[in-house]
Amino acid sequence: MSTTPILNLNRFDASAPGLDAATLRMVRRREAAFGPNSVLFYKKPIVVASASGAWMTDTDGNRYLDLYNNVPCVGHSNQHVANAICNQSRILSTNTRYLYETIHDYAEKLLATFPNPLRNITFTCTGSEANDLALQIVRACTGGEGIIITENAYHGNTTAVAACSPSAWRTGAPPPANIRRVPAPERFRSADPDPGATFSKNIELAINDFRANGLKPAALLVDTYFTSDGLLDGPAGFLAPAFETARKHGLLVIGDEVQPGFGRTGVMWNFLRHNAIPDLVTLGKPMGNGFPMGGVVVRPDLLDRFTREISYFNTFGGNALAGATGLAVLEELQGRQLVANAAKTGAYLKKRLAELAKQHPCIGDVRGAGLFVGVEFVKTQDKLPQWDGRQPDAAIVTRLVNRLKELGVLIGASGPFANVIRARPPLCLTETEADFFVGKLAQALDETN
Amino acid sequence: MSTTPILNLNRFDASAPGLDAATLRMVRRREAAFGPNSVLFYKKPIVVASASGAWMTDTDGNRYLDLYNNVPCVGHSNQHVANAICNQSRILSTNTRYLYETIHDYAEKLLATFPNPLRNITFTCTGSEANDLALQIVRACTGGEGIIITENAYHGNTTAVAACSPSAWRTGAPPPANIRRVPAPERFRSADPDPGATFSKNIELAINDFRANGLKPAALLVDTYFTSDGLLDGPAGFLAPAFETARKHGLLVIGDEVQPGFGRTGVMWNFLRHNAIPDLVTLGKPMGNGFPMGGVVVRPDLLDRFTREISYFNTFGGNALAGATGLAVLEELQGRQLVANAAKTGAYLKKRLAELAKQHPCIGDVRGAGLFVGVEFVKTQDKLPQWDGRQPDAAIVTRLVNRLKELGVLIGASGPFANVIRARPPLCLTETEADFFVGKLAQALDETN
């Protein structure tokens, strides 16, 4: 199977017993329309009815605290955002080839959250389109083709971006010739005192390997939070040497903020935690709180160079409806100080989880910044001779994820070993809701042990 | 310049004189945020305020009949669609990994408009993503890489799809090795009695050329209306031999219905006019009437083969908000019989334009199906020795497009010579509105002659 661990883990097997007739009928309708691409979450899938704030409700009235979906950053069915969509859809929804105040207000407000020299933006509809456009820009600007990614990276679903996403590679096919993978920095499983230096060194090796094979490298493409490599929140600053190395060799740096961006890690952009500024930053998922939006924030000289060679137009990217929606999301993030809440509530959640870890040796590590927290599970039983307490346990994670769903908590997993539970709730999460999660996790662990 | 003719033609030059201070200020704000990608329509760009039905209104209260935008197929700011977006955004907007009635209702209702064997759909957010996914599917299913396109094709903006769009190729760069271009079928400029047979023969030559170069072909990718090749509405059935030839050699056929689909040509899907069914059909622009939506409708056996090798997931594709929006668009199309209106009002418009052509020798041809009508302009003055009345005149089209805007009509141009005005209004266009356009075009022509 070439699916990402996260999808594998929660993949629904339609033969699972115990489905009621109505749910089974809907599963069959779905399979007829979507075919084998009809993947559902959970062994017993959720028939969803509505969602509000950090909570989803199913058609039986059961409520679930949603720590899974990283799209509704300002809360499910956010009323301020819904009002903006409502109003705009009754007035105008057209493309960016006309002048329209809302679009320009939005672009300026968004760009104001970025440091120099990131002063231009091109809007797209998805994070995949954003990463694809970023690849087009770096290739046009460097004349190179080679892209360096991390071992277990995921950057999206277009042809070019899927080539940069090992989990989307075709089974058995050789890796794309223009891609080199480097191990993601790692703290839990490694005694390396300086993961930043190691990461930087590996990037240099990849560049040398490109050159030895007669391929000109173009860019380092990196999720600054290593989301699908199991999450790595720090140490702060460890990305800077990697960026420097890439640039020393003429590469550009694309910072993929599709997952960590928009305040999730307790700062507006995760790269700010490392004091290392990419040449291009790609945006997606939470940008429209469910409305399809993405974008590439870029150094003006690079966009200028690209635009001289290639004409890029995106029919829906930054249209009036997207502009009004994106603006409302920013207003909510700033007006309700949700980035600060992510930092504060995230720190509280991490503290509570660290306490829980003391009672449960199967929790090997608790890490994260803001409301993007990973809990890594390890085996405590079958101790091998070389056992050091860090043998990954994916099985317990599968059990916990499905049991937590029964207990009213939705959560996913991540990492090369599919053994890291990752919490990424709406940024409006309260301490009471964090307590609810920790309580249910404790209950599930007690049942498991 | 490598921009498409359509963008070149209406590209705004910021140095254009006569802009008022407020508009100029907005242009400068826009340039600061969007950089050189800040392309606007018209020499004096429109500062848009609102839009309704087939009409757009600027901030000075001027109204424009919109024959340009092919996205708002059921009318700008359509109230039924706006209500659906409003309601849904207050209830739920999450991805397709949960069961949700609205999504399944929409998928079934949409698939019911397709003939066998097109029984599965995968949702995306844009036509570009749809064509990109279609390329991934045909490559996985055939093991081939080669794609055959038409001379002046445009299929979208991702890396892989831009490679299939000559107008998006980098200036001076060699054509992509895995692409072969064939001339689009042509009736106005050619005495060919059987353009379908010629098209088919050219496809066979391209396949042979692939093989001679050791490249396995995968698919014929074709806009069934040849939208960026200058429009070709018929003769009905002329696509069938091309499809047969492609399949005889093991290629699959991707029918790009991003522009002609959803009833524009007077039938729900343009390929139905030719009684030739593609193996994959790609959807986009009008699908959500401005909400970013796209999709690939596909033979189940192909999707099955693809899914066994590759895991495809699209975060926003077919989410609850998209489902509710798409469903409302279909309800409007069907409930108000807009496809039949496109056929009827389109025929009326074509008749009126043909009458105008009799008085204006610069109109070389009027063609089209439904509300997708092309008016091809030719030179009447500088008759060369080999002059046959078909010398393209792009200059008059540029003048007409800008003058029509001043007269309250928005329209664009197309074709390899940028000399074809194309009308593609909302499908709710009335005969009175068609008369308005023809009257203003007559006035502009009288002024020009």
Interface residues (C-beta under 8 A of the other chain):
Chain A: M1 S2 T3 T4 L7 N10 T23 M26 V27 R29 R30 A32 A33 F34 G35 P36 N37 V39 L40 F41 P45 I46 V47 V48 A49 S50 A51 M56 N69 V71 P72 H76 S77 Q79 V81 A82 I85 C86 S89 R90 I91 L92 S93 T94 N95 T96 R97 Y98 L99 Y100 E101 H104 A107 E108 L111 R119 N120 I121 T122 C125 T126 G127 S128 E129 D132 L133 L135 Q136 A140 N157 T158 T159 A160 A162 S167 A168 R170 T171 G284 K285 N289 G290 F291 P292 P300 L303 D304 T307 R308 E309 I310 S311 Y312 F313 N314 T315 F316 N319 A320 L321 A322
Chain B: M1 S2 T3 T4 L7 N10 T23 M26 V27 R29 R30 A32 A33 F34 G35 P36 N37 V39 L40 F41 P45 I46 V47 V48 A49 S50 A51 M56 N69 V71 P72 H76 S77 Q79 V81 A82 I85 C86 S89 R90 I91 L92 S93 T94 N95 T96 R97 Y98 L99 Y100 E101 H104 A107 E108 L111 R119 N120 I121 T122 C125 T126 G127 S128 E129 D132 L133 L135 Q136 A140 N157 T158 T159 A160 A162 S167 A168 R170 T171 G284 K285 N289 G290 F291 P292 V298 P300 L303 D304 T307 R308 E309 I310 S311 Y312 F313 N314 T315 F316 N319 A320 L321 A322
